[in-house]
Amino acid sequence: MPVSNSSPLIHLAQLGKLGYVRQLFLSVLIPPAVREETIEAGKLDGYPDALNLERSERDGWLRTSELSRQSAKLASELAGVVGKGEAEAIALAVEKSDRLFMDDLKGRRTADLYRIETTTTLGVIFELLATRTISKIDYVKNVKEYGSSGWVSGDVIEQFIERGRDFE
């Protein structure tokens, strides 16, 4: 069961892809700090994606997992390097020995030190295409829409569009 940081969940919800992601993964784990960032703070700020994520939590797909004592210690140590949500997500992925959905480059590099496989929002969207969960047209549209947010460079967007060309 993969672990997710905040940004992939938020972006996938904004792109309307949570339902598709649910088809690939029976559930996704999040640590408490990610729940706070995505659901609690999102609702306070009036973001509709926060309500979608809360609904996914009520349905049992999105699961908040408390950190073990050892993982909490690791998260505390990592919080000096990355943000609290990233630190807890990395520690939870280490604890569960599963992969991590994370966009933050510093966070992904930190997870690499613990031999944790990471996947970005674009990587998840690519998996939706590769498993034929979404069409190539929908894939290209979502990659471009995600790119328009300014979170990633045009080169990265072009690389993902090129990767998608092999799928019909």
Helices and strands as residue ranges (DSSP letters): E 3-4, H 6-14, H 18-24, E 28-30, H 32-35, I 36-40, H 41-44, H 48-58, E 62-64, H 69-78, H 84-96, E 100-101, H 105-113, E 118-119, H 121-130, H 136-148, H 154-164
